Amino acid sequence: MDRSPFPHHGPLRPEQVTGRESLAVDLAQRIADRRLTALVGPRRFGKTSLLKRVAADLAAVGPQPVWIDLYQLTSMADFAAAVDRGLASVVGPVRRALDSIAATMALRIGVLGVELTRSPKYRPDPVLSLRNLLGVLTSAAQRHDLFVVFDEFSGVANIQGGAGVLRTELQHHFQSLGIVFAGSEPSTMRALFSEQTQPFFAQADLVEIGPLSDAAVGHIVEDGFETTQRHTGGITSRIVAVAAGHPQRAMQLADALWRRVEPGETADMPAWEAALAEVRTNVDAASERIFSLLPTGQQETLRAIAAGGSIYGAAASALELPPGSAQDAAEKLIGNGIVRRAQERLEVIDPLLADWLRRRFPI
């Protein structure tokens, strides 16, 4: 059986990442130049997949990655354990260097998570553990060409003093250790690097990862079909239109269509309509849940944005949205990662949520 060329569950393998070539080159150069960079973008826009590709490209020519996932941190112990797991995932000469340095501090990499579950009398101090582990990392960077990716860095905002500890331990090593911060909560990420009260204020360049271009989506779809001896039959433009540049949704739609086309055959409109109906069925319940959890003002504002991209246009007028309330609701929707600014208009980030809104609440 052929494997679908359109995986859409979880991060892609490095060789599967396409359509981001210029951004990949830019990130690789930033890491090589030791320029602190914060990669900012909505969830499911491919940040982790892109950075995995960059890491693989760099590792092939020298610089070795250390990957630290900070998703859903709730305590300093979580933070320390996440750094420990990241160091423990390293292999080869770099891992041997990490273990050697850790041994001089009476540390064992990879066991902190267990140690932090002990009774308070025998539990290590998480702040001291975090500082020591970061010290191991920066010391290893003196011996090897390293860079570290702090994925889901916005999780640090949940830990009082977490960003401060990280800044203190890393600030004297910015020239010897490449650092990339990545986060899926754009408003939180911008606050971490642009508010004067934050430890990393003005310390990193903010780099946006936006939607894929229509040309990139079209190329991915056509290439996936052609390499598996299938043909899109002109349906590519339908996928491009519905996906609106959203990487994960584009792959999901393409996969649903691909599975309805046998090798040597060509996609047609009935296959596309069935594929679209399947995807809608799979995501409509989640869309309804997202919508139902929003306050009424945000619901109405989101409907207006989905209908036309404006909170002041005909849709907003039909919904009788007061401009001031709509503006406040729009800012909250942006902060929650549901809406983004796209040049002169507002845009629902998930095109299938926007599609559900237009079908469920026609204006």
C-alpha positions as CSV (number, residue, x, y, z in Angstrom):
1,M,0.0,0.0,0.0
2,D,1.2,3.5,-0.8
3,R,1.8,5.8,2.1
4,S,0.1,9.2,1.9
5,P,2.6,11.9,0.8
6,F,0.5,14.4,3.0
7,P,1.2,13.6,6.7
8,H,-0.7,16.0,8.9
9,H,-0.5,14.6,12.4
10,G,2.4,16.0,14.4
11,P,5.7,17.5,13.2
12,L,7.0,16.4,9.8
13,R,10.3,14.7,9.2
14,P,13.0,17.1,8.1
15,E,13.0,15.9,4.5
16,Q,9.2,16.3,4.3
17,V,9.3,20.1,5.0
18,T,8.9,22.1,1.8
19,G,7.6,25.5,0.9
20,R,9.7,27.3,3.6
21,E,13.1,27.3,1.8
22,S,13.9,31.0,2.2
23,L,12.9,31.0,5.9
24,A,14.9,27.9,6.6
25,V,18.0,29.5,5.1
26,D,17.4,32.6,7.1
27,L,17.1,30.7,10.4
28,A,20.2,28.6,9.7
29,Q,22.2,31.8,9.0
30,R,20.9,33.4,12.2
31,I,22.0,30.4,14.2
32,A,25.4,30.4,12.6
33,D,25.8,34.1,13.3
34,R,24.7,33.6,16.9
35,R,21.8,36.0,16.6
36,L,19.1,35.3,19.2
37,T,15.9,34.7,17.3
38,A,12.3,34.2,18.4
39,L,10.2,32.3,15.8
40,V,6.6,33.3,16.3
41,G,3.5,31.9,14.7
42,P,0.2,30.2,15.3
43,R,-0.2,26.5,16.2
44,R,0.0,24.1,13.4
45,F,1.9,26.5,11.2
46,G,4.9,24.2,11.1
47,K,7.4,25.9,13.4
48,T,8.6,22.7,15.0
49,S,8.8,20.9,11.6
50,L,10.8,23.8,10.1
51,L,13.2,24.0,13.0
52,K,13.7,20.2,12.8
53,R,14.7,20.6,9.2
54,V,17.0,23.5,10.0
55,A,18.5,21.4,12.8
56,A,19.1,18.5,10.4
57,D,20.6,20.8,7.8
58,L,23.0,22.3,10.3
59,A,23.9,19.0,11.9
60,A,25.0,17.7,8.5
61,V,27.7,20.4,8.3
62,G,28.7,20.8,11.9
63,P,26.5,22.6,14.5
64,Q,24.7,20.1,16.7
65,P,21.2,20.8,18.1
66,V,19.9,20.5,21.7
67,W,16.1,20.5,21.7
68,I,14.2,21.6,24.8
69,D,10.4,21.4,24.8
70,L,8.8,23.8,27.2
71,Y,5.2,22.9,26.4
72,Q,2.6,23.3,29.3
73,L,5.0,24.2,32.1
74,T,3.4,24.8,35.4
75,S,6.3,25.0,37.9
76,M,10.0,25.5,38.1
77,A,10.3,21.8,38.6
78,D,8.6,21.3,35.2
79,F,11.1,23.7,33.7
80,A,14.1,22.0,35.2
81,A,12.8,18.6,34.2
82,A,12.2,19.8,30.6
83,V,15.8,21.0,30.3
84,D,17.1,17.7,31.7
85,R,15.0,15.8,29.1
86,G,16.4,18.0,26.4
87,L,20.0,17.3,27.4
88,A,19.3,13.6,27.8
89,S,18.1,13.4,24.2
90,V,21.5,14.4,22.9
91,V,23.7,11.6,21.5
92,G,27.2,11.1,20.4
93,P,30.3,13.2,21.3
94,V,28.1,16.0,22.6
95,R,26.3,13.7,25.0
96,R,29.6,12.4,26.3
97,A,30.7,16.0,26.9
98,L,27.5,16.8,28.7
99,D,27.9,13.7,30.9
100,S,31.5,14.5,31.7
101,I,30.7,18.1,32.7
102,A,27.7,17.1,34.7
103,A,29.8,14.5,36.6
104,T,32.0,17.4,37.9
105,M,28.9,18.9,39.4
106,A,27.6,15.6,40.9
107,L,24.8,15.6,38.4
108,R,23.4,12.7,36.3
109,I,21.6,13.8,33.2
110,G,18.3,12.2,32.5
111,V,17.1,11.4,36.0
112,L,16.0,14.8,37.4
113,G,12.4,14.1,36.6
114,V,12.4,11.1,38.9
115,E,14.4,12.9,41.6
116,L,11.9,15.8,41.7
117,T,9.1,13.3,42.6
118,R,10.8,12.3,45.9
119,S,9.7,13.4,49.3
120,P,10.6,17.1,50.1
121,K,13.4,16.0,52.4
122,Y,15.3,14.3,49.5
123,R,14.0,16.3,46.6
124,P,16.6,18.5,44.8
125,D,16.0,22.3,44.6
126,P,14.5,22.9,41.1
127,V,16.0,26.3,40.7
128,L,19.5,25.2,41.6
129,S,19.0,22.1,39.3
130,L,17.9,24.3,36.5
131,R,20.9,26.6,36.9
132,N,23.3,23.7,37.0
133,L,21.8,22.1,33.9
134,L,22.1,25.3,32.0
135,G,25.7,25.6,33.2
136,V,26.4,22.1,31.8
137,L,24.9,23.2,28.5
138,T,26.9,26.4,28.2
139,S,30.1,24.6,29.3
140,A,29.5,22.0,26.5
141,A,29.2,24.9,24.1
142,Q,32.8,25.8,24.8
143,R,33.9,22.4,23.5
144,H,31.4,21.8,20.7
145,D,29.5,23.9,18.1
146,L,26.0,23.8,19.6
147,F,22.7,25.5,19.3
148,V,19.6,25.1,21.4
149,V,16.0,25.3,20.4
150,F,13.6,26.3,23.2
151,D,10.3,25.1,21.7
152,E,7.0,26.3,23.0
153,F,8.9,29.0,24.8
154,S,5.7,30.9,25.7
155,G,5.3,28.2,28.5
156,V,8.0,30.1,30.4
157,A,5.5,32.9,31.0
158,N,3.6,30.5,33.4
159,I,6.7,30.2,35.7
160,Q,7.4,33.1,38.0
161,G,11.1,33.8,37.7
162,G,11.6,31.2,34.9
163,A,12.7,33.7,32.2
164,G,14.9,35.5,34.7
165,V,16.8,32.3,35.6
166,L,17.3,31.5,31.9
167,R,18.5,35.0,31.0
168,T,20.9,35.0,33.9
169,E,22.5,31.7,33.0
170,L,22.7,32.3,29.3
171,Q,23.4,36.0,28.9
172,H,27.2,35.6,29.0
173,H,27.2,32.9,26.4
174,F,25.2,34.4,23.5
175,Q,28.3,34.4,21.3
176,S,29.2,30.8,21.9
177,L,25.7,29.1,21.8
178,G,23.2,29.5,19.0
179,I,19.7,30.1,20.5
180,V,16.3,30.0,18.9
181,F,13.0,30.5,20.9
182,A,9.8,29.2,19.3
183,G,6.3,29.8,20.5
184,S,2.7,29.3,19.4
185,E,1.1,32.1,21.5
186,P,2.1,35.2,19.4
187,S,0.9,37.8,21.9
188,T,2.7,36.1,24.8
189,M,5.9,35.6,22.7
190,R,5.9,39.3,21.7
191,A,5.4,40.3,25.3
192,L,8.3,38.2,26.4
193,F,10.7,40.0,24.1
194,S,9.2,43.5,23.7
195,E,8.0,44.5,27.2
196,Q,10.6,46.3,29.3
197,T,9.6,44.4,32.4
198,Q,10.6,41.1,30.8
199,P,14.1,39.6,31.3
200,F,14.5,39.1,27.5
201,F,13.4,42.5,26.5
202,A,15.0,43.5,23.2
203,Q,17.3,40.4,23.4
204,A,16.0,38.6,20.3
205,D,14.8,39.3,16.7
206,L,11.2,38.4,16.3
207,V,10.7,36.4,13.1
208,E,7.2,35.6,11.9
209,I,6.2,32.3,10.3
210,G,3.1,33.1,8.2
211,P,0.9,31.0,5.9
212,L,2.4,29.2,2.9
213,S,2.0,31.0,-0.4
214,D,-0.6,29.7,-2.8
215,A,2.3,28.6,-5.1
216,A,3.9,26.6,-2.3
217,V,0.7,24.8,-1.4
218,G,0.1,24.1,-5.1
219,H,3.6,22.7,-5.6
220,I,3.3,20.5,-2.5
221,V,-0.1,19.1,-3.6
222,E,1.0,18.5,-7.2
223,D,4.3,16.9,-6.2
224,G,2.6,14.6,-3.7
225,F,0.2,13.3,-6.3
226,E,2.8,13.0,-9.1
227,T,5.3,11.1,-7.0
228,T,2.6,8.5,-6.2
229,Q,1.5,8.2,-9.8
230,R,-1.8,10.1,-9.4
231,H,-3.1,13.3,-10.9
232,T,-5.0,16.2,-9.4
233,G,-7.1,16.9,-12.4
234,G,-7.2,20.6,-11.7
235,I,-8.5,20.2,-8.1
236,T,-5.3,21.7,-6.7
237,S,-6.8,25.2,-7.0
238,R,-9.7,24.0,-4.8
239,I,-7.3,22.8,-2.0
240,V,-5.4,26.1,-2.3
241,A,-8.5,28.2,-1.9
242,V,-9.9,26.3,1.1
243,A,-6.6,25.9,2.9
244,A,-5.7,29.6,2.6
245,G,-2.1,28.9,3.2
246,H,-2.6,27.0,6.4
247,P,0.1,24.3,6.2
248,Q,-1.6,21.6,8.3
249,R,-5.1,22.1,6.8
250,A,-3.6,22.0,3.3
251,M,-2.0,18.6,4.0
252,Q,-5.2,17.4,5.6
253,L,-7.3,18.3,2.6
254,A,-4.8,16.9,0.1
255,D,-4.6,13.7,2.1
256,A,-8.4,13.3,2.1
257,L,-8.5,13.7,-1.7
258,W,-5.4,11.6,-2.3
259,R,-7.0,8.6,-0.5
260,R,-9.9,8.7,-3.0
261,V,-7.7,8.5,-6.1
262,E,-6.1,5.2,-7.1
263,P,-2.7,5.0,-8.8
264,G,-2.9,6.0,-12.4
265,E,-6.2,7.8,-11.9
266,T,-7.2,11.5,-11.8
267,A,-9.1,13.3,-9.1
268,D,-12.5,14.7,-10.1
269,M,-15.1,16.9,-8.5
270,P,-17.1,14.1,-6.8
271,A,-13.8,12.9,-5.1
272,W,-13.0,16.5,-4.0
273,E,-16.5,17.0,-2.6
274,A,-16.3,13.8,-0.7
275,A,-12.9,14.7,0.6
276,L,-14.0,18.1,1.7
277,A,-17.1,16.7,3.4
278,E,-14.9,14.2,5.3
279,V,-12.6,16.9,6.6
280,R,-15.4,19.1,7.6
281,T,-17.0,16.2,9.5
282,N,-13.7,15.6,11.3
283,V,-13.2,19.2,12.4
284,D,-16.7,20.7,12.8
285,A,-17.2,19.5,16.3
286,A,-13.9,21.1,17.4
287,S,-14.8,24.3,15.7
288,E,-18.2,24.4,17.5
289,R,-16.4,23.8,20.8
290,I,-14.0,26.6,20.2
291,F,-16.8,29.0,19.3
292,S,-19.0,28.0,22.2
293,L,-16.3,28.8,24.8
294,L,-16.0,32.4,23.6
295,P,-18.0,35.3,25.2
296,T,-20.9,36.6,23.0
297,G,-19.0,39.7,21.9
298,Q,-16.1,37.6,20.7
299,Q,-18.4,35.2,19.0
300,E,-20.1,38.0,17.0
301,T,-16.8,39.6,16.2
302,L,-15.4,36.3,15.0
303,R,-18.4,35.8,12.7
304,A,-17.8,39.2,11.2
305,I,-14.2,38.5,10.6
306,A,-14.9,35.1,9.0
307,A,-17.5,36.8,6.7
308,G,-15.3,39.6,5.4
309,G,-12.1,40.2,7.4
310,S,-13.4,43.5,8.9
311,I,-15.0,44.5,12.2
312,Y,-16.4,47.6,10.6
313,G,-17.9,46.3,7.3
314,A,-21.3,45.1,6.2
315,A,-21.1,41.9,8.3
316,A,-20.4,43.9,11.4
317,S,-23.2,46.2,10.7
318,A,-25.6,43.3,10.1
319,L,-24.6,41.9,13.5
320,E,-24.9,45.4,15.1
321,L,-21.4,45.3,16.5
322,P,-20.4,48.5,18.4
323,P,-17.0,49.5,17.0
324,G,-15.4,49.9,20.4
325,S,-16.6,46.5,21.6
326,A,-15.6,44.8,18.4
327,Q,-12.1,46.3,18.6
328,D,-11.6,45.0,22.1
329,A,-13.0,41.6,21.1
330,A,-10.7,41.4,18.1
331,E,-7.6,42.1,20.3
332,K,-8.6,39.3,22.6
333,L,-9.1,36.9,19.7
334,I,-5.7,37.8,18.4
335,G,-4.2,37.2,21.8
336,N,-5.9,33.8,22.0
337,G,-4.4,32.8,18.7
338,I,-7.7,32.5,16.9
339,V,-7.3,35.6,14.7
340,R,-4.3,37.2,13.1
341,R,-3.6,40.5,11.3
342,A,-3.0,40.0,7.6
343,Q,-1.9,43.3,6.1
344,E,-5.1,45.5,6.1
345,R,-7.5,43.0,7.3
346,L,-8.2,40.5,10.0
347,E,-8.2,36.7,9.3
348,V,-9.4,33.6,11.2
349,I,-6.2,31.6,11.5
350,D,-7.8,28.2,10.9
351,P,-9.6,28.3,7.5
352,L,-11.8,25.4,8.5
353,L,-13.0,27.3,11.5
354,A,-13.8,30.2,9.2
355,D,-15.5,27.8,6.8
356,W,-17.6,26.4,9.7
357,L,-18.6,29.8,10.8
358,R,-19.8,30.8,7.3
359,R,-21.8,27.6,7.0
360,R,-23.2,27.7,10.5
361,F,-24.0,31.4,10.7
362,P,-24.5,32.8,7.2
363,I,-24.8,36.6,7.2
